[in-house]
Amino acid sequence: MDIPVDEVTGDRSRRERTGVQSVERTLDILESLVEFGTEVGLVEISQAVNLPLATVHRLLGTLIQRGYVKQNQHNRKYSLGFRALQMGHDMRQRFSLRLEARPFLQRLVQRVGESANLAVLDDGEVVYIDQAQSSRILRMFTQVGNRLPVHSTGSGKALLAYLPSDVITGILRRFGLTARTPHTITDSKQFLDELAKTRERGFALDDEEQEDGVRCLAVPVRDASGQVVASLSVSGPVTRLNDEHVGAVTPELIDCGAKLSTRLGYAGEPASVR
């Protein structure tokens, strides 16, 4: 006798429906707090999202634990927490960063002839948030949204080099220095020396360390506070991005990084080739 599908998968389906429902309810609560725009009581939130008080209270407890909601201990009212506000700020900043960087990515492709990338540091890894592709048949392609290690990429080194030493050490301990190719730096002292060279010369180099036959040059991008918030890079096959071409590409890349930093409000002295 055939067993109805619902009897086989019913428990799992119910769990999935419950999970999705919880997510939807949680998002409803967050959206209601955004709409209220001020501290609000449990009853008001419950009425706004049309959910029982107990359900709203339980979900708010989780959101408070994760930092997305905070509760005023004096009047017991709720409002958006730092985590939610920071997320909104980060998203606006990245959107603005992409808009400002786009002309420089295109300029690099036109003048250098290789693909150009914009990347940020996220939870100890490099995340590529924009790219302008070279028109060459043989070109380097990095999918926007890709996450790669910091230690084997030019973008990662450019982002890592200007962080406090304890933060650098923490990231290296967490992720290690895994060999991606025979050229990857896997010794911690040698890697820290490489970061020192990056700071001294104003650009980072991935010399076939992430992928055989591929070179990448990257420079830091600073915001108004002077903090490094992104990296600009160009990448291509080592047969084209040879030593002679690197010498020609580097000033252009550094200039783009400095000018993008200025567009973001950085008033410090532009980096220079050393």
C-alpha positions as CSV (number, residue, x, y, z in Angstrom):
1,M,0.0,0.0,0.0
2,D,1.3,3.5,-0.9
3,I,2.0,5.8,2.0
4,P,0.7,9.4,1.4
5,V,3.6,11.8,0.9
6,D,2.3,14.0,3.7
7,E,2.7,11.1,6.2
8,V,6.3,10.6,5.2
9,T,7.4,14.3,5.1
10,G,4.8,15.8,7.3
11,D,7.0,16.4,10.4
12,R,9.7,18.0,8.3
13,S,7.2,20.1,6.4
14,R,5.6,21.3,9.6
15,R,9.1,22.2,11.0
16,E,9.9,24.1,7.8
17,R,6.6,25.9,7.8
18,T,7.1,26.8,11.5
19,G,10.7,28.0,10.8
20,V,9.6,30.2,7.9
21,Q,6.7,31.6,10.0
22,S,9.1,32.5,12.8
23,V,11.3,34.4,10.4
24,E,8.4,36.2,8.9
25,R,7.1,37.2,12.4
26,T,10.5,38.4,13.4
27,L,10.9,40.5,10.3
28,D,7.4,41.9,11.0
29,I,8.5,43.0,14.4
30,L,11.7,44.6,13.2
31,E,9.7,46.4,10.4
32,S,7.2,47.7,12.9
33,L,10.0,49.1,15.1
34,V,11.4,50.9,12.1
35,E,7.9,52.4,11.3
36,F,7.4,53.5,14.9
37,G,10.8,55.2,14.9
38,T,10.8,55.6,18.7
39,E,10.5,53.5,21.9
40,V,7.3,51.5,22.0
41,G,5.6,49.1,24.4
42,L,4.9,45.4,24.0
43,V,1.2,45.9,23.5
44,E,1.7,48.4,20.7
45,I,4.0,46.0,18.9
46,S,1.6,43.1,19.4
47,Q,-1.2,45.1,17.9
48,A,0.9,46.4,15.0
49,V,2.0,42.9,13.9
50,N,-1.3,41.2,14.9
51,L,0.4,38.5,17.1
52,P,-0.2,37.3,20.6
53,L,1.7,39.1,23.4
54,A,3.6,35.9,24.4
55,T,4.8,35.3,20.9
56,V,6.0,38.9,20.5
57,H,7.7,38.8,23.9
58,R,9.5,35.5,23.0
59,L,10.8,36.8,19.6
60,L,11.8,40.2,21.1
61,G,13.9,38.2,23.7
62,T,15.9,36.6,20.9
63,L,16.3,39.9,19.0
64,I,17.6,41.6,22.2
65,Q,20.1,38.7,22.7
66,R,21.4,39.2,19.2
67,G,21.6,43.0,19.5
68,Y,18.9,43.9,17.0
69,V,16.5,45.2,19.6
70,K,17.1,47.0,22.9
71,Q,14.8,47.5,25.9
72,N,14.7,50.5,28.1
73,Q,15.0,49.1,31.6
74,H,13.2,52.1,33.1
75,N,10.0,52.1,31.0
76,R,10.3,48.5,29.6
77,K,9.8,49.8,26.0
78,Y,11.6,48.5,22.9
79,S,13.5,50.1,20.1
80,L,16.0,49.1,17.4
81,G,19.3,48.0,18.8
82,F,22.8,48.8,17.7
83,R,23.2,45.7,15.5
84,A,20.2,46.7,13.4
85,L,21.3,50.3,13.1
86,Q,24.9,49.2,12.3
87,M,23.6,46.9,9.6
88,G,21.7,49.7,8.0
89,H,24.7,52.0,8.2
90,D,27.0,49.3,6.6
91,M,24.6,48.7,3.8
92,R,24.3,52.4,3.0
93,Q,28.1,52.8,3.2
94,R,28.7,49.9,0.8
95,F,26.1,51.2,-1.6
96,S,27.8,54.6,-1.5
97,L,31.2,53.0,-1.8
98,R,30.2,51.1,-5.0
99,L,28.8,54.2,-6.6
100,E,31.9,56.2,-5.9
101,A,34.3,53.4,-6.9
102,R,32.6,52.5,-10.2
103,P,34.3,55.2,-12.3
104,F,37.7,54.2,-10.9
105,L,37.1,50.5,-11.7
106,Q,36.3,51.5,-15.3
107,R,39.3,53.8,-15.5
108,L,41.6,51.0,-14.4
109,V,40.2,48.6,-17.0
110,Q,40.6,51.2,-19.7
111,R,44.2,52.3,-18.8
112,V,45.6,49.0,-17.5
113,G,43.7,46.5,-19.7
114,E,43.0,44.1,-16.8
115,S,40.0,43.4,-14.7
116,A,39.5,45.7,-11.7
117,N,37.9,44.7,-8.4
118,L,36.5,46.4,-5.3
119,A,36.6,44.4,-2.1
120,V,35.9,44.8,1.6
121,L,36.8,42.9,4.8
122,D,33.9,40.9,6.3
123,D,34.2,38.7,9.3
124,G,37.9,38.0,8.6
125,E,37.5,37.3,4.8
126,V,37.7,39.2,1.6
127,V,34.3,39.9,-0.1
128,Y,34.2,41.2,-3.6
129,I,31.4,43.8,-3.9
130,D,32.0,45.1,-7.5
131,Q,34.1,44.4,-10.6
132,A,34.8,45.9,-14.0
133,Q,35.8,43.2,-16.5
134,S,38.5,43.4,-19.0
135,S,37.5,42.9,-22.6
136,R,40.4,40.5,-23.3
137,I,39.5,36.9,-24.2
138,L,41.8,35.7,-21.4
139,R,40.9,37.6,-18.3
140,M,40.4,37.2,-14.6
141,F,36.8,36.9,-13.4
142,T,35.8,37.2,-9.8
143,Q,32.2,36.7,-9.0
144,V,30.7,39.6,-7.0
145,G,29.9,38.2,-3.6
146,N,32.8,35.7,-3.6
147,R,34.6,35.3,-0.3
148,L,38.3,34.5,-0.3
149,P,41.1,34.2,2.3
150,V,42.9,37.4,3.3
151,H,46.4,35.9,3.3
152,S,46.5,34.7,-0.3
153,T,44.9,37.6,-2.0
154,G,46.2,41.1,-2.9
155,S,42.9,42.6,-1.7
156,G,43.2,40.7,1.6
157,K,46.7,41.9,2.2
158,A,45.8,45.5,1.4
159,L,42.8,45.4,3.8
160,L,44.7,43.5,6.6
161,A,48.0,45.5,6.5
162,Y,46.5,48.6,8.2
163,L,44.6,46.9,11.0
164,P,45.9,46.8,14.6
165,S,48.4,44.0,15.2
166,D,46.1,42.2,17.6
167,V,43.3,42.2,15.1
168,I,45.7,40.8,12.4
169,T,46.9,38.1,14.8
170,G,43.3,37.2,15.7
171,I,42.3,36.8,12.1
172,L,45.4,34.7,11.2
173,R,44.8,32.4,14.2
174,R,41.2,31.9,13.3
175,F,41.7,31.2,9.6
176,G,45.3,30.0,9.4
177,L,47.7,30.4,6.5
178,T,46.5,27.5,4.3
179,A,48.5,26.9,1.1
180,R,46.3,27.7,-1.9
181,T,49.2,27.2,-4.4
182,P,52.9,26.4,-4.0
183,H,53.5,30.2,-3.8
184,T,51.2,30.9,-0.9
185,I,52.9,32.4,2.2
186,T,52.3,29.9,5.0
187,D,54.8,31.2,7.6
188,S,53.3,33.8,10.0
189,K,56.6,35.8,10.4
190,Q,57.1,35.9,6.6
191,F,53.5,37.0,6.2
192,L,53.7,39.8,8.7
193,D,56.9,40.9,6.9
194,E,54.9,41.0,3.7
195,L,52.3,43.2,5.4
196,A,55.0,45.5,6.5
197,K,56.2,45.7,2.8
198,T,52.7,46.5,1.8
199,R,52.5,49.4,4.1
200,E,55.9,50.7,3.0
201,R,55.3,50.6,-0.7
202,G,51.6,51.5,-0.6
203,F,50.3,48.4,-2.4
204,A,49.8,44.7,-1.9
205,L,50.9,41.9,-4.3
206,D,49.4,38.5,-4.7
207,D,52.1,36.7,-6.8
208,E,50.3,33.5,-7.8
209,E,49.4,32.9,-4.2
210,Q,45.7,32.4,-4.6
211,E,45.7,30.9,-8.1
212,D,48.5,29.6,-10.3
213,G,49.4,31.9,-13.2
214,V,47.5,34.8,-11.7
215,R,48.9,38.1,-10.3
216,C,46.9,40.7,-8.4
217,L,47.9,44.2,-7.2
218,A,45.8,46.0,-4.6
219,V,45.7,49.3,-2.8
220,P,43.8,50.4,0.3
221,V,40.8,52.8,0.2
222,R,40.2,55.0,3.2
223,D,37.1,56.9,4.5
224,A,36.9,60.3,6.1
225,S,38.2,58.9,9.4
226,G,41.3,57.5,7.7
227,Q,40.2,53.9,8.3
228,V,40.8,51.5,5.4
229,V,37.3,50.4,4.3
230,A,38.0,48.7,1.0
231,S,40.6,47.8,-1.5
232,L,41.0,48.5,-5.2
233,S,42.8,45.8,-7.2
234,V,43.7,44.7,-10.7
235,S,44.3,41.1,-11.6
236,G,45.5,39.3,-14.7
237,P,47.6,36.4,-16.0
238,V,51.2,36.6,-14.9
239,T,52.2,36.4,-18.6
240,R,50.7,39.9,-19.1
241,L,51.0,41.3,-15.6
242,N,54.8,40.7,-15.6
243,D,57.4,42.7,-13.6
244,E,57.7,45.4,-16.3
245,H,53.9,45.8,-16.5
246,V,53.6,45.8,-12.7
247,G,55.9,48.8,-12.6
248,A,53.6,50.6,-15.1
249,V,50.3,49.6,-13.4
250,T,51.2,50.4,-9.8
251,P,51.2,54.3,-10.1
252,E,47.8,54.2,-11.9
253,L,46.4,51.9,-9.2
254,I,47.7,54.0,-6.3
255,D,46.4,57.2,-7.9
256,C,42.9,55.7,-8.2
257,G,43.0,54.4,-4.6
258,A,44.1,57.9,-3.4
259,K,41.4,59.7,-5.4
260,L,38.7,57.3,-4.4
261,S,39.7,57.9,-0.8
262,T,39.4,61.6,-1.3
263,R,35.9,61.1,-2.7
264,L,35.1,59.3,0.5
265,G,36.2,62.2,2.6
266,Y,39.8,61.3,3.4
267,A,41.9,64.4,3.7
268,G,45.3,62.7,4.5
269,E,48.3,62.7,2.2
270,P,47.8,60.4,-0.8
271,A,49.9,57.3,-0.9
272,S,52.9,57.2,-3.2
273,V,55.0,54.5,-4.9
274,R,58.2,53.7,-2.9
